[in-house]
């Protein structure tokens, strides 16, 4: 990577003349893309552009340097901030450096030159960082949880700690959390940080495979084992040999298959459906569920012995509504990525849009936020996302009884109740099945027969 790496620089300076001076100096390098702001708020509102460097005047009309620095680091933790002050105060300088500032420059006749040198050093560090990232990519570090799982909240920082601990050993990992919180993403992060990263990461959604086919999917089958088995097929356990097998929605596993899974995990070998040979495997297991497995055990829907076999290192993912400012970090990231992939002008979010996101509960969690931001980028009339561009839904709790006349058939009344719950749970069939205490296959059948709709 050459030292001519293009970088983006924000200059935040309320003194127009001094801001022009700094801009003039830095603009001598054509690889520097520079934007100038006179207020902290104007800079904060443009962070979706993700500048590499921000020069920050310590005394701004709408905020002191330490306060603005804190906001910058919360919103964009990776940005490099250089504080420029008219006062030479050692205590202030030390405090800012501890807060995460890269450097503290005092305003005098040599400031522009010192800034030039400082930015040059930062550019070289950025170039080295990118080169290291490229080399890591080549040797198998294909997944960086710090980049894939964004967030500065305490919950996410703790999550990164658990990911690192899990990656050091082959302990089974059980991941729980609401739908859309990123359980598979966490499993991938652990796999690609572990010494198994060169082998396969195999994911199976237990809830998405019909019960009668799941045994073959997991353990494989021999030719002629059943009607349609025209060839031998290896199962997911064999496919994940030397790698990682991730079983999502493990709570949906049928009790009879739970017994077979327990045996497989105890013996570390599988027998294909219709076969007799015992096939050893070496695969790390991770499981995930949106349910409380301990409660499932208590209510007899999940084997206690399998529960303790799978528990291993438990990781609970927080819902998005409990992660504070993380929602804005994620929103900016999704927005920028969508615009890049679709060759669109990168949009920024207005303060009103940010507040609307912060005050929304996001029942669909991170998955819902991603969909919201992509649609907002399409619907926006300008390069700034407004509150009206955010298609947020506010699901209402279902009423105790649907509005019916009493003359409908039982089937019609059942469909009306299921439809109401589907509408209020964002079409999540698993949640509705649990809420109404009916089989998810019943709801799938009603969808196929057009008795209910996933809106």
Secondary structure, 3 states (H helix, E strand, C coil): CCCCCCEEEEEECCCHHHHHHHHHHHCCCCCEEEEEECCHHHHHCCHHHCCCEEEEECEECCEEHHHHHHHHHHHCCCCEEEEEECCCCHHHHHHHHHHCCCEEEECCCCHHHHHHHHHHHHHHHHHHHHHHHHHHHHCCCCCCHHHHCCCCCHHHHHHHHHHHHHHCCCCCEEEECCCCCCHHHHHHHHHHHCCCCCCCEEEEEHHHCCHHHHHHHHHEECCCCCCCCCCCEECHHHHCCCCEEEEECHHHCCHHHHHHHHHHHHHCEECCECCCCCEECCCEEEEEECCCHHHHHHCCCCCHHHHHHHHEEEEECCCHHHCCCHHHHHHHHHHHHHHHHCCCCCCEECHHHHHHHHCCCCCCHHHHHHHHHHHHHHHCCCCEECHHHCCCCCCCCCCCCCCCCCCCCHHHHHHHHHHHHHHHCCCCHHHHHHHHCCCHHHHHHHHHCCCCCCC
